[in-house]
Amino acid sequence: MENLRNPYIMKFCEELTRKKGLKLSSEELERKLDDMYCEFELMLGRNMIDALPDDKRSEYLAQQKNGEVDFVKIGQIFENHISNPDEILKNTMVEFAASFSSCAVTQQ
C-alpha cells in the first residue's frame, strides 16, 4: 500500500523526538513516530472541524454519524468554508509540540 503520510509532518515529528533527546531503538522510534503522526492527524482534524461554521460542522458530523461519507462533499465543505487552513496547521503544530514536550515519555 502506498504511504500517504505527509513528509513535512513526519519531519516535524522526527524533529520533536530529536529535540526531546529520546534514545529509542529504530523499531521503537518507528512506533513512536507512527503514534505521533496519528495523534497529530487527529488533533488537526479536530481543529479543522472546530473552524467550520456551525451549520457546516453539523453537516459534516451528520455524515460521519450516518456512516454515509461522501469524500467529495467533505472536501467541498472544507475547501469552501475554511479560509485559513495554513494558520490552523501552524497552530496545531504549536499545540502538538507543546503537548509533546510536556508529556513524560517512557524509554525502554
Order of alpha helices (4+ residues) and beta strands (2+ residues): alpha-alpha-alpha-alpha-alpha
